[in-house]
Amino acid sequence: MGKLFGTDGVRGIANKDLSPDLAYKLGRIGGYFLTKGKKRPKMVVGMDTRISGDMLEGALSSGLNSAGVDVLYLGILPTPAVACMIKMLDADGGVMITASHNPVEYNGIKFFNDNGLKLTDTMEESIEEYILNNLDIDFMPVAGEVGRKIRIENPVRKYMDFLKDTIDVDLKGLKIAVDCGNGAVYKAAPELLQELGAQVYVIHNDPNGININVNCGSTKPEEIQKLVLETGADAGLSFDGDADRLIAADENGSIVSGDHVLAICGSHMKEKGMLKSNTVVGTVMTNMGLDICLKEKDINLVKTKVGDRYVLEEMLKGHHSIGGEQSGHIIFLDYNTTGDGLLTAIQLLSVMKEKNAKLSKLAGIMKEMPQVLVNAHVSEEKKKVYLEDEVIKNKIEEIEEHFNGNGRVLIRPSGTEPLVRVMIEGEDKEELDIYANGLAKLIEDRLN
């Protein structure tokens, strides 16, 4: 990856790493590259609830306008709604200003192209080359060619209406607990669920610019577990700052992971003849319990590298309709091009309603196998050469032979830290702890 763009856009501490000057340049240069050659181009811009959003949006929009791009301003809206509005408003691209689940001091700028997809590495590198080398585009529109900022009327309403059309049942009779994380979904989530007929108990839906993700939302799942038990809800829904993922809880307060959601929704889609290519897409971190569950239901499981961008790439390549990660980033490609926490929530709730089943029973189709993750501390230079060491290689093979198909070893270097992550999965947690810590120590001893 480049020096500006990470796995999910440009991100850093607002007004320090991510300055208004940088936001302006990203808008001007990014907007130009995304809309080059188009007559009177337009891009949608949305943001989450953090206090630095106004500052960065003003700078970013100025940059876009200076490149002759009209800004269709959406205000506070979830990331997936921005991707959705690109198509709805026939825009040439979009930008979301968010740092997702990160603390309030952070913010980020995430671009989408005219298909609602994240930028290619090549496009990101082109934008970076200009900014990092202090270059400017040779394009300075004047007079009537300068871009304008146009406020879109009630985009939340448009997004909710779009979501309603993705299910053909109401949610009457269901009691739903919701933690909005004081983030971008604070309005859309409770209103949509109420309009669909559910009885809603909502917390952390009063953002003030500095309370986003603070002891709430998907980074603090204990909050939704507690609310479910206090209210006797049928399900709990917890969102992160930009609502592109969902952490769910069943009626007993037990967490329902993204892998469980893939099992529930994937198998239900197959029953309804809606599972394209009879395939669900996961990642290398997907729990083995999902492998077993889908195999029993004669559904294929394809695994990618960790990261929702890789899941989406595989889905587009294979024309698959559902994919996602343990963390709750679930993509329903028939409806949207990015993880969508609220879309995932109503898809999950609609399965509960159609089957007239408790969430715990639905989640029971997949037995989650214990996973143990241990970090081996190694130098940045050595973290990618662990498989070149015969002793490490032999030890991994020895552990996997011991599991005899009922467990696995996954070793991968960290993308951002001098670490090798050791994940071992199997049936006996105590045994996994011993193997994982032993293997991590061996990697440290051999590579340091």
C-alpha positions in Angstrom: 0.0 0.0 0.0 1.1 3.6 -0.5 2.0 6.2 2.1 -1.4 7.9 2.2 -4.0 5.2 1.4 -4.4 2.3 3.8 -6.7 -0.7 3.4 -9.7 1.6 3.8 -8.9 5.0 2.4 -6.8 7.7 4.0 -6.9 7.8 7.8 -5.2 9.5 10.6 -5.6 12.0 13.5 -7.8 14.8 12.2 -6.2 18.3 11.9 -2.8 16.6 12.4 -2.1 13.6 10.1 -5.3 14.3 8.1 -5.2 18.1 7.7 -7.7 20.3 5.8 -4.9 21.0 3.3 -4.6 17.3 2.6 -8.4 16.9 2.4 -8.4 19.7 -0.2 -5.7 18.1 -2.3 -7.5 14.7 -2.0 -10.7 16.3 -3.2 -9.1 18.3 -6.1 -6.8 15.5 -7.4 -9.0 12.5 -6.5 -12.0 14.2 -8.0 -10.2 15.0 -11.2 -8.9 11.5 -11.7 -12.3 10.0 -10.9 -14.3 12.2 -13.2 -11.8 13.1 -15.9 -13.4 13.6 -19.3 -17.0 13.8 -18.0 -19.1 16.8 -18.6 -20.3 18.6 -15.5 -19.3 15.7 -13.2 -20.9 15.2 -9.7 -19.9 13.3 -6.6 -21.8 12.5 -3.4 -20.2 13.4 -0.1 -21.3 12.0 3.3 -19.8 11.8 6.8 -20.2 10.2 10.2 -20.9 12.2 13.4 -17.4 13.0 14.6 -16.6 16.7 15.3 -13.9 17.0 12.6 -16.3 16.0 9.9 -17.4 19.6 9.1 -13.8 20.8 8.9 -12.7 18.0 6.5 -15.9 18.1 4.4 -15.5 21.9 3.8 -11.9 21.4 2.6 -12.7 18.3 0.6 -15.7 19.8 -1.1 -13.6 22.9 -2.0 -11.1 20.7 -3.6 -13.7 18.9 -5.6 -15.3 22.2 -6.7 -12.0 23.5 -7.8 -11.7 20.5 -10.1 -15.1 21.4 -11.6 -16.9 18.7 -9.7 -20.4 19.4 -8.3 -20.7 18.1 -4.7 -24.0 16.4 -3.9 -23.9 16.9 -0.1 -25.6 14.2 2.0 -24.6 15.2 5.5 -24.5 12.5 8.2 -25.1 9.1 6.7 -23.7 5.6 7.0 -20.9 4.6 4.6 -23.0 2.0 2.7 -25.7 4.7 2.1 -23.1 6.8 0.3 -22.2 3.9 -1.9 -25.9 3.3 -2.5 -26.6 7.0 -3.3 -24.0 7.1 -6.0 -26.2 4.9 -8.1 -29.4 6.4 -6.9 -28.3 10.0 -7.9 -26.4 8.9 -11.0 -23.2 10.3 -9.6 -19.7 9.9 -11.0 -18.3 8.8 -7.6 -18.5 9.5 -3.9 -16.6 10.2 -0.8 -17.2 9.2 2.8 -15.5 11.0 5.7 -15.2 8.5 8.5 -12.8 6.6 10.7 -15.3 3.8 11.3 -14.8 2.2 14.7 -11.7 4.3 15.6 -11.7 6.9 18.5 -13.1 10.4 17.9 -9.6 12.1 17.3 -9.3 10.0 14.1 -11.0 10.6 10.8 -10.6 9.3 7.3 -11.5 9.9 3.6 -12.8 7.0 1.6 -13.4 7.2 -2.2 -15.9 5.2 -4.3 -16.0 5.1 -8.1 -19.2 5.5 -10.2 -20.1 1.8 -9.5 -19.9 2.3 -5.7 -16.7 0.4 -5.5 -13.5 1.3 -3.7 -10.6 2.6 -5.8 -8.2 0.3 -7.5 -4.6 0.3 -6.2 -3.5 1.9 -9.5 -6.0 4.8 -9.0 -4.9 5.3 -5.4 -1.2 5.3 -6.5 -1.9 7.9 -9.1 -3.5 10.3 -6.6 -0.7 9.6 -4.1 2.0 10.4 -6.7 0.6 13.9 -7.2 0.0 14.7 -3.6 3.3 13.3 -2.2 5.3 15.0 -4.9 3.5 18.3 -4.5 2.2 18.2 -8.0 -1.1 19.8 -9.2 -3.5 18.9 -12.0 -3.3 21.0 -15.1 -6.9 21.9 -14.9 -8.3 25.2 -13.4 -12.0 25.7 -14.4 -13.3 29.2 -14.2 -16.7 31.0 -14.4 -19.5 28.6 -14.9 -17.2 25.5 -15.0 -16.4 25.8 -11.3 -18.2 23.1 -9.2 -21.1 23.8 -6.9 -22.2 22.3 -3.6 -25.8 21.0 -3.8 -27.6 19.8 -0.6 -29.6 16.6 -1.2 -33.0 16.7 0.4 -33.5 14.0 3.1 -31.0 11.3 1.9 -31.7 9.3 5.1 -35.3 8.8 3.8 -34.0 7.7 0.4 -31.7 5.2 2.1 -34.4 3.7 4.3 -36.8 3.3 1.4 -34.1 1.5 -0.5 -33.5 -0.9 2.5 -37.2 -1.6 2.9 -37.4 -2.8 -0.7 -34.8 -5.6 0.1 -37.2 -7.6 2.2 -40.8 -8.8 1.7 -41.9 -9.2 5.3 -42.6 -6.7 8.1 -41.1 -7.0 11.6 -44.3 -6.8 13.6 -44.1 -8.7 16.9 -40.3 -8.5 17.2 -38.6 -6.6 20.0 -35.3 -5.2 18.9 -32.5 -3.7 21.1 -30.3 -1.2 19.2 -26.9 0.4 20.1 -26.2 3.1 17.5 -22.7 3.8 18.8 -23.5 7.6 18.6 -22.5 7.2 15.0 -23.9 7.7 11.5 -26.8 5.3 11.9 -28.3 7.1 14.9 -31.3 8.2 13.0 -31.8 5.6 10.3 -31.6 2.4 12.4 -34.3 3.1 15.0 -36.6 4.8 12.5 -36.4 2.1 9.9 -37.0 -0.7 12.4 -40.0 1.1 13.8 -41.5 1.8 10.4 -41.1 -2.0 9.7 -43.3 -2.7 12.8 -40.7 -3.7 15.4 -40.7 -2.5 19.0 -37.4 -0.8 19.4 -35.3 -0.1 22.5 -32.4 2.2 21.5 -29.3 3.5 23.3 -26.4 5.7 22.3 -28.3 7.5 19.6 -27.5 11.1 20.7 -24.2 12.0 19.0 -22.6 15.3 20.1 -19.5 15.1 17.9 -17.2 13.6 20.5 -19.0 10.6 21.9 -18.8 8.4 18.7 -17.7 4.9 19.7 -17.1 5.9 23.3 -18.0 2.9 25.4 -20.7 1.9 23.0 -21.4 0.4 19.6 -19.7 -2.6 18.0 -16.4 -2.0 19.9 -18.3 -2.4 23.2 -20.6 -5.4 22.6 -21.3 -5.8 26.3 -23.7 -2.8 25.9 -26.0 -4.6 23.5 -25.8 -7.8 25.4 -26.9 -6.0 28.6 -29.7 -4.1 26.8 -31.1 -7.4 25.3 -31.3 -9.0 28.7 -32.8 -5.9 30.4 -35.5 -5.4 27.8 -36.3 -9.0 26.9 -35.6 -8.3 23.3 -35.7 -10.9 20.6 -32.4 -9.7 19.1 -29.8 -7.0 19.6 -28.1 -4.9 16.9 -24.9 -3.0 17.5 -23.2 -0.7 14.9 -19.8 0.9 14.5 -19.3 4.6 13.8 -20.0 4.4 10.0 -22.4 1.5 10.3 -20.7 -0.7 7.6 -20.8 -3.7 10.0 -23.1 -5.3 12.5 -22.5 -7.1 15.8 -25.7 -9.0 16.7 -26.8 -10.7 19.9 -29.5 -13.3 20.3 -32.3 -13.3 22.9 -30.0 -14.8 25.5 -27.5 -12.0 25.0 -25.0 -14.3 23.2 -23.0 -12.7 20.4 -23.9 -13.8 16.9 -20.8 -13.3 14.8 -20.4 -12.5 11.1 -19.7 -16.1 10.4 -23.1 -17.0 12.0 -24.8 -14.4 9.9 -23.2 -15.9 6.7 -24.5 -19.4 7.8 -28.0 -18.2 8.5 -28.5 -15.9 5.5 -26.5 -18.0 3.1 -28.5 -21.2 3.8 -31.8 -19.3 3.8 -30.9 -17.8 0.4 -30.2 -21.3 -0.9 -33.6 -22.5 0.3 -35.2 -19.6 -1.6 -33.2 -20.1 -4.8 -31.4 -16.8 -4.3 -27.8 -18.0 -3.6 -26.0 -17.3 -6.8 -23.3 -19.9 -7.8 -24.3 -21.8 -4.6 -21.4 -20.1 -2.9 -20.6 -18.1 0.3 -17.4 -16.0 0.4 -15.4 -15.8 3.7 -11.8 -15.1 4.6 -8.9 -17.2 5.9 -10.0 -16.2 9.4 -13.5 -17.6 8.9 -14.3 -20.1 11.6 -14.1 -23.8 10.7 -17.6 -24.1 12.1 -18.9 -22.3 8.9 -17.0 -24.7 6.7 -18.7 -27.7 8.4 -22.1 -26.0 8.4 -22.1 -25.1 4.7 -20.7 -28.5 3.7 -23.6 -30.2 5.4 -25.9 -28.0 3.4 -24.0 -28.6 0.2 -23.0 -25.0 -0.2 -19.5 -24.0 -1.4 -17.3 -21.7 0.7 -14.6 -19.6 -0.9 -11.9 -17.9 1.3 -9.9 -14.8 0.6 -7.3 -12.7 2.4 -8.5 -10.8 5.4 -10.3 -7.6 4.4 -13.7 -6.7 3.0 -12.1 -5.4 -0.2 -10.8 -8.9 -1.0 -14.1 -10.4 -0.2 -15.8 -8.0 -2.6 -13.2 -8.7 -5.3 -13.9 -12.4 -5.1 -17.7 -11.8 -5.1 -17.5 -9.7 -8.3 -15.1 -12.2 -10.0 -17.3 -15.2 -9.2 -20.7 -13.5 -9.4 -21.5 -14.5 -5.8 -24.3 -12.9 -3.8 -23.2 -13.0 -0.2 -19.8 -12.8 1.6 -18.2 -11.3 4.6 -16.0 -11.5 7.7 -16.3 -12.6 11.3 -16.2 -9.0 12.4 -19.6 -8.3 10.9 -18.7 -6.8 7.5 -21.3 -8.6 5.4 -21.9 -7.8 1.7 -25.2 -8.6 0.0 -24.0 -7.9 -3.5 -27.6 -8.1 -5.0 -28.3 -4.8 -3.1 -25.1 -3.0 -2.3 -21.3 -2.9 -3.1 -20.0 -2.6 0.5 -20.6 -4.0 3.9 -23.9 -2.6 5.3 -24.7 -3.0 9.0 -28.3 -2.0 8.7 -29.0 -4.0 5.5 -27.4 -7.0 7.3 -29.6 -6.4 10.3 -32.9 -6.4 8.4 -31.9 -9.4 6.3 -31.2 -11.3 9.5 -34.4 -10.2 11.1 -36.4 -11.1 8.0 -35.1 -14.7 8.3 -36.2 -14.8 11.9 -39.7 -13.6 10.9 -40.1 -15.9 7.8 -39.0 -18.9 9.8 -40.8 -17.8 13.0 -37.6 -18.9 14.9 -35.5 -17.5 17.7 -32.1 -16.1 16.7 -30.4 -18.6 19.0 -32.0 -21.5 17.1 -31.0 -20.0 13.8 -27.4 -19.5 15.0 -27.4 -23.0 16.2 -27.0 -24.4 12.7 -23.3 -23.5 13.0 -21.1 -24.6 15.9 -18.3 -22.1 16.4 -15.0 -23.9 17.0 -12.6 -22.3 19.5 -9.8 -20.1 18.0 -6.7 -19.0 19.8 -4.7 -16.0 18.4 -1.1 -15.3 19.7 1.3 -12.7 18.3 4.9 -13.6 17.7 7.1 -10.5 17.9 9.7 -10.5 15.1 11.6 -7.8 13.1 9.8 -6.1 10.2 12.3 -7.7 7.8 11.8 -11.2 9.0 8.0 -11.3 9.5 7.3 -12.7 6.0 10.0 -15.4 5.9 8.6 -17.8 8.5 7.7 -20.5 5.9 11.3 -20.5 4.7 12.4 -22.0 8.0 12.2 -25.8 7.9 11.8 -26.2 11.7 8.8 -23.9 11.8 7.3 -25.5 8.6 7.7 -29.0 10.1 6.1 -27.9 13.4 3.0 -26.5 11.6 2.7 -29.8 9.7 3.0 -31.8 12.9 0.3 -29.8 14.6 -2.1 -30.1 11.6 -1.5 -33.9 11.4 -2.4 -34.1 15.1 -5.7 -32.4 14.5 -6.5 -34.9 11.7 -9.0 -32.6 9.9 -10.6 -31.3 13.1 -8.4 -28.2 13.4 -6.0 -26.0 11.5 -3.1 -23.6 11.8 -3.1 -20.2 10.2 0.1 -18.1 10.2 0.1 -14.6 8.6 2.3 -11.5 9.0 0.7 -8.4 10.3 0.2 -5.7 7.6 1.0 -2.8 9.9 3.2 -4.1 12.8 6.4 -6.2 13.3 4.3 -9.3 14.2 3.5 -12.8 12.9 0.0 -13.7 13.9 -0.5 -17.4 14.9 -4.1 -18.6 14.9 -4.9 -22.2 15.8 -8.4 -23.6 15.6 -9.8 -26.8 17.0 -12.1 -28.4 19.5 -10.1 -28.2 22.8 -9.4 -24.6 24.0 -6.7 -25.6 26.5 -4.9 -27.7 23.9 -5.1 -24.8 21.4 -3.5 -22.4 24.0 -0.5 -24.7 24.5 0.0 -25.2 20.7 -0.4 -21.5 19.8 1.9 -20.2 22.5 4.5 -22.9 21.7 4.4 -22.1 18.0 4.6 -18.4 18.6 7.7 -18.8 20.9 9.3 -21.1 18.3 8.8 -18.4 15.6 10.3 -15.8 17.8 13.3 -18.0 18.7 13.9 -19.0 15.1 13.4 -15.6 13.4 15.1 -13.3 16.0 
